[in-house]
Amino acid sequence: MSIYEVRSQIKSPHSNVRQIMKNNGISIMALSNLTKLPKQIIQRSRGEDLKKCKLETLAIIAMASG
């Protein structure tokens, strides 16, 4: 079995960053400024597919938005 077959079968974790941002009234730009992370990283963290988002990135976002 290849890594691609395994990846296609594994369900990635669900992100609640979008909901947390909405609850706290934080925009992508504001969170980017708070965390010093690029807007693209913030956008990726809000998506359904977290396979390519590092845990350290999510921790930075959580600390800044919470």
N, C-alpha and C positions, 0 to 999 in steps of 0.2 A: 504494500500500500504506500502510495507516495504522500508527501507532505501536503500536496494540493488536495488530494482526496480526503485527508484528515481534516484540513481546514474547512472544506465544504460541508463536512458533517457536524462540525462543532458550532454550537450556537454561541455567539459572542455575548458578553454581558450587556445589559441595557444601561444607558446613560440617563441620569436624572438631572444633569447639569442644566438643561433647557428649562425644566420646571423650577429649579432652585433660582435661576436667574430671573424668571418671570415672577416668582413669589417675592423676591427682593428688589424688583424693579431695576435690575442691572442690565445694561446693554452690552453687546459684544465689544464695542469700542471702550466702554468704561471698564469692563473686566480686563481687556487687553492692557489698558493703562495701569490698572491696579497690580496686575501680575507681571507686567513686562513681557508677556507672551504675545507672539504674533496673532493677529485676528484669525488667520487660517487655523491655528492650533485650537483656539477657542471654538471655532465653528466645527472642527472635527470632533471635539469633545462633546458637542451637543447632539451628534448624530447617533444613529442606531448601531453603527459598527465601530466598536471600541478596540478591535484587534490591533490597530496601529497607534493607539493612544497610550502613552506610558503612564504608569501608576503615579510617578513623580509629578507629571503634568496635572493629573486629576487632583492630587494632593494640594498643589499650588492653587488651583482653581477653587477647591473647597475652602481653603483657608481664607482666600480673598473674598469669597462670596457669602460666607457664612457668618 
